[in-house]
Amino acid sequence: MTCQKAAGVAKAMQERFGNRLNLKIHLANSPEAAAYPLKGATNVFVGREWVSLEVATSTEQMEAYLNKLLANTG
């Protein structure tokens, strides 16, 4: 359930931020995930930074997180 919620929030953020955000969803056994020491079934990263599930599964918290991140990167 957490995975579906995180994916739903991610897709909502893609719609919200448009071309400012490049959404990619990979399964834990994908080649892209091999570089990360994943310990659980659901893991969310923005760039190379891990995002807590509390943030990743909340539309409001994730939007605030991304707004702050994007404001700092110009």
C-alpha distances in whole Angstrom, upper triangle without the diagonal:
4,5,5,6,9,10,11,12,14,15,17,18,20,21,23,24,25,28,27,24,23,20,19,16,16,15,15,18,20,23,22,20,23,25,22,22,18,17,13,10,10,13,14,18,21,24,24,22,19,17,16,12,13,15,13,10,13,15,19,18,18,20,23,22,23,26,27,27,28,31,32,32,34
4,5,5,6,9,10,11,12,14,15,16,18,20,21,22,24,26,25,22,21,18,17,14,15,14,14,17,19,22,20,18,21,22,19,19,15,14,11,9,7,10,11,15,17,20,20,19,16,14,12,8,10,12,9,7,11,13,16,15,14,18,20,19,20,23,24,23,25,28,29,29,31
4,5,5,6,9,10,10,12,14,15,16,19,20,21,22,23,23,20,19,15,14,11,11,10,11,14,15,19,17,15,18,20,17,17,14,14,10,7,5,8,9,13,16,18,19,18,15,13,13,9,12,13,10,9,12,14,17,16,15,18,20,19,19,22,24,23,24,27,28,28,30
4,6,5,6,9,10,11,12,14,15,17,18,20,21,23,23,19,19,15,14,11,13,12,14,17,17,21,19,18,21,23,20,21,17,18,14,11,9,12,12,15,17,20,21,20,18,16,15,12,14,14,11,9,12,13,17,17,15,17,20,20,20,23,24,24,25,28,29,29,30
4,5,5,6,9,10,11,12,14,15,16,18,20,22,22,18,18,15,15,13,15,15,16,19,20,23,21,19,23,24,21,22,18,18,15,13,10,12,11,15,16,20,21,19,17,14,13,10,11,11,8,6,8,10,13,13,12,14,17,17,17,20,22,21,23,25,27,27,29
4,5,5,6,9,10,10,12,14,15,16,18,20,19,16,15,12,12,10,12,13,14,17,17,20,18,16,20,21,18,19,16,16,13,11,8,9,8,11,13,16,17,15,13,11,10,8,10,9,6,5,8,9,12,12,10,13,15,14,14,17,19,18,20,23,24,23,25
4,5,5,6,9,10,11,12,14,15,16,18,18,14,14,10,10,8,10,11,13,16,16,19,17,16,19,20,18,20,17,18,15,13,10,10,9,12,13,16,17,17,15,13,14,11,13,12,9,8,11,11,14,14,12,14,17,16,15,18,20,19,20,23,24,24,26
4,5,5,6,9,10,11,12,14,15,18,18,15,15,12,12,11,14,15,17,20,20,22,20,19,23,24,22,23,20,21,18,16,13,14,12,15,15,18,20,19,17,15,15,13,14,13,10,8,10,9,13,14,11,13,16,16,15,18,20,20,20,23,25,25,26
4,5,5,6,9,10,10,12,14,16,16,13,14,11,13,12,15,16,18,21,21,23,20,20,23,24,21,23,20,21,18,16,13,13,11,13,13,16,18,17,15,12,13,11,11,10,7,6,7,6,9,10,8,9,12,12,12,14,17,16,17,20,22,22,23
4,5,5,6,9,10,10,12,14,13,10,10,7,9,9,12,14,16,19,18,20,17,17,21,21,19,21,19,20,18,16,13,12,9,10,10,13,16,15,14,12,13,12,13,11,8,8,10,8,12,12,8,10,13,12,11,14,16,15,15,19,20,19,21
4,5,5,6,9,10,10,13,13,10,10,7,10,10,13,15,18,21,19,21,19,19,23,23,22,24,22,23,21,18,15,15,13,14,13,16,18,18,17,15,17,15,16,14,11,11,12,10,13,14,11,12,15,15,13,16,18,17,17,20,22,21,22
4,5,5,6,9,10,13,13,11,12,10,13,13,17,19,21,24,23,25,22,22,26,26,25,26,24,25,23,21,17,17,14,15,15,17,20,19,19,16,17,16,16,13,11,11,10,8,10,12,10,9,13,14,12,14,17,17,16,19,21,21,21
4,5,5,6,8,11,10,8,10,9,12,13,16,19,21,24,22,24,21,21,25,24,23,25,23,25,22,21,17,16,13,13,12,14,17,16,16,14,16,15,15,12,10,11,11,8,10,11,8,7,10,11,8,10,13,13,12,15,17,17,18
4,5,5,5,8,8,6,7,6,10,12,15,18,21,23,21,23,20,20,24,24,23,25,23,26,24,22,18,17,14,14,12,14,17,17,18,16,18,17,18,15,13,14,14,11,14,15,11,10,14,14,11,12,16,14,13,16,18,17,18
4,6,5,9,10,9,10,10,13,15,18,21,24,26,24,26,23,24,27,28,27,29,27,29,27,25,21,20,17,18,16,18,21,21,21,19,21,20,20,17,15,16,15,12,14,16,13,11,15,15,13,14,17,17,15,18,20,19,19
4,6,9,9,9,12,12,15,17,21,23,26,28,27,28,25,25,29,29,27,30,28,29,27,26,22,21,18,18,15,18,21,20,20,18,20,19,19,16,15,15,14,10,11,13,11,8,12,13,10,10,14,14,13,15,18,17,17
4,6,6,6,9,10,14,16,20,23,25,28,26,26,23,24,27,27,26,28,27,29,27,26,22,21,17,16,13,15,19,18,19,17,20,20,20,17,15,17,16,12,13,14,11,9,12,12,9,9,12,12,10,12,15,14,14
4,5,6,8,10,13,16,19,23,25,27,25,26,23,24,27,27,26,29,28,30,29,27,24,22,19,18,15,16,20,20,21,20,22,22,23,19,18,19,18,15,17,18,15,12,15,16,12,13,16,15,12,15,18,16,15
4,5,7,9,13,16,19,23,25,27,24,25,21,23,26,26,26,29,28,30,29,28,25,23,19,18,15,15,19,20,21,20,23,24,25,21,19,21,21,18,19,20,17,15,17,17,13,14,17,15,12,15,17,14,14
4,7,10,13,16,19,23,25,27,25,25,21,22,26,25,24,27,26,29,28,27,24,21,18,16,12,13,16,17,19,18,21,22,23,19,18,20,19,17,18,18,14,13,14,14,10,10,13,11,8,11,13,11,10
4,6,10,13,16,19,21,23,21,21,18,19,22,21,21,24,23,26,24,23,20,18,14,12,9,10,14,14,16,15,18,19,20,17,15,17,17,15,16,16,12,11,14,13,9,11,13,11,9,13,14,12,13
4,7,10,13,17,19,21,18,18,15,16,20,19,19,22,21,24,23,22,19,17,14,12,10,10,13,15,16,16,19,19,21,18,16,18,19,17,19,18,15,14,17,15,12,14,16,14,12,16,17,15,16
4,7,10,13,16,18,16,17,13,14,18,18,18,21,19,22,20,19,16,14,11,10,9,10,13,14,15,14,17,17,19,16,13,15,16,15,17,17,13,14,17,15,12,15,17,15,14,18,19,17,18
4,7,10,13,14,12,13,10,11,15,15,15,18,17,19,18,16,14,12,10,10,10,10,12,14,14,14,17,17,19,17,14,16,18,17,20,19,16,17,20,17,15,18,20,17,17,21,21,19,21
4,7,10,12,10,12,10,10,14,15,14,17,14,17,15,13,11,10,9,10,11,12,14,15,14,14,16,15,18,17,13,14,17,17,20,19,16,18,20,18,17,20,22,19,20,23,24,22,24
4,7,8,6,9,7,7,10,12,12,14,12,15,14,11,10,10,10,11,13,13,14,15,14,15,17,16,19,18,15,16,19,20,23,22,18,21,23,21,19,23,24,22,22,26,26,24,27
4,5,5,9,9,7,10,13,12,13,11,13,11,9,9,9,11,12,15,16,16,17,15,16,17,16,19,19,16,17,20,21,24,23,20,23,25,23,22,26,27,24,25,29,29,27,30
4,6,9,8,6,8,10,9,10,7,9,9,7,8,8,11,12,15,16,15,16,14,15,16,15,19,19,16,17,21,22,25,24,21,24,26,23,23,27,27,25,26,30,29,28,31
4,7,8,7,7,11,11,11,10,12,12,10,12,12,14,15,18,18,17,19,17,19,20,19,23,23,20,21,25,26,29,27,25,27,29,27,26,30,30,28,29,33,32,30,33
4,5,5,7,10,11,13,12,14,14,13,13,13,14,14,17,16,16,18,17,19,20,20,24,23,20,21,25,26,29,27,24,26,29,26,25,28,29,26,27,31,30,28,31
4,5,5,8,10,13,13,16,17,15,16,15,16,15,17,16,15,18,17,20,22,22,26,25,22,24,27,28,30,29,26,28,30,27,25,29,29,26,27,31,30,28,30
4,6,7,9,12,12,15,16,15,14,13,13,12,14,12,11,14,14,17,19,20,23,22,19,21,24,25,27,26,22,24,26,23,22,25,26,22,23,27,26,24,26
4,6,6,8,8,12,12,12,12,10,11,10,13,12,11,13,12,15,17,17,21,20,17,19,23,24,26,24,21,24,25,22,21,25,25,22,24,27,26,24,27
4,6,8,9,12,13,14,14,12,14,13,16,15,13,15,14,17,19,20,23,23,21,23,26,27,30,27,24,27,29,25,25,28,28,25,26,30,28,27,30
4,7,9,13,15,15,15,13,14,12,15,13,10,13,13,16,18,20,23,22,20,23,26,27,29,26,24,26,27,24,23,27,26,23,24,28,26,24,27
4,6,9,11,13,12,10,11,10,13,12,9,11,10,13,15,16,20,19,17,20,23,24,26,24,21,24,25,21,21,25,24,21,23,26,25,24,27
4,6,9,12,12,10,12,12,15,15,12,13,11,14,15,16,19,20,18,21,24,26,27,24,22,26,26,23,23,27,26,23,26,29,27,26,30
4,6,8,9,7,10,11,15,15,13,13,10,12,13,13,17,17,16,17,21,23,25,22,20,24,25,21,22,26,25,23,25,28,27,26,30
4,7,9,8,12,14,17,18,16,15,12,14,13,13,16,18,16,17,21,23,25,23,21,25,26,23,24,27,27,25,28,30,29,29,32
4,6,7,11,13,17,19,17,16,12,13,12,11,14,16,14,15,18,21,23,21,20,23,24,22,23,26,26,25,27,30,29,29,32
4,7,10,13,17,19,18,17,14,14,13,11,15,16,14,14,18,20,23,21,19,23,24,22,23,26,27,25,27,30,30,30,32
4,7,10,14,16,15,14,11,11,10,8,12,13,10,10,14,16,19,17,15,19,21,18,19,23,23,22,24,27,27,26,29
4,7,10,12,12,11,7,8,8,7,11,11,9,11,14,16,18,16,14,17,19,16,16,20,20,18,21,24,23,23,26
4,7,10,10,8,6,5,7,7,11,9,7,9,12,13,16,13,11,14,16,13,13,17,17,15,17,20,20,19,22
4,6,6,5,4,5,9,10,13,11,9,12,14,15,17,14,11,14,15,12,11,15,15,13,15,18,17,16,19
4,6,5,7,7,11,12,14,12,10,14,15,15,16,14,10,12,13,10,9,12,12,9,11,14,14,13,16
4,6,8,10,14,16,18,15,14,17,18,18,19,17,14,15,16,13,11,14,14,11,12,15,14,12,15
4,7,9,13,15,18,16,14,18,20,20,21,19,16,18,18,15,14,17,16,13,15,18,16,14,18
4,6,10,13,15,13,12,16,17,18,19,16,13,16,16,12,12,15,14,11,14,16,14,14,18
4,7,9,12,10,10,13,15,17,18,14,12,15,16,12,13,16,15,13,16,18,17,17,21
4,6,8,7,6,10,11,13,14,11,9,12,12,9,11,14,13,12,15,17,17,17,20
4,5,5,6,9,10,13,14,10,10,13,13,11,13,16,15,15,18,20,19,20,23
4,5,5,6,8,11,13,10,10,14,14,12,14,17,18,17,20,22,22,23,26
4,6,6,7,10,11,8,9,12,13,11,14,17,17,17,20,21,22,23,26
4,6,5,8,8,5,5,9,9,8,10,13,13,13,16,18,18,20,22
4,6,8,10,7,6,9,11,9,10,14,15,14,16,19,19,20,22
4,7,9,8,8,11,13,12,13,16,17,17,19,21,22,23,25
4,5,5,6,8,10,10,12,14,15,16,18,20,21,22,24
4,6,5,6,9,10,10,12,14,15,16,18,20,21,22
4,6,5,6,9,10,11,12,14,15,16,19,20,21
4,5,5,6,9,10,11,12,14,15,17,19,20
4,5,5,6,8,10,10,12,14,15,16,18
4,5,5,6,9,10,10,12,14,15,16
4,6,5,6,9,10,11,12,14,16
4,6,5,6,9,10,11,13,14
4,5,5,6,8,10,10,12
4,6,5,6,9,10,11
4,6,5,6,9,10
4,5,5,6,9
4,5,5,6
4,6,5
4,6
4
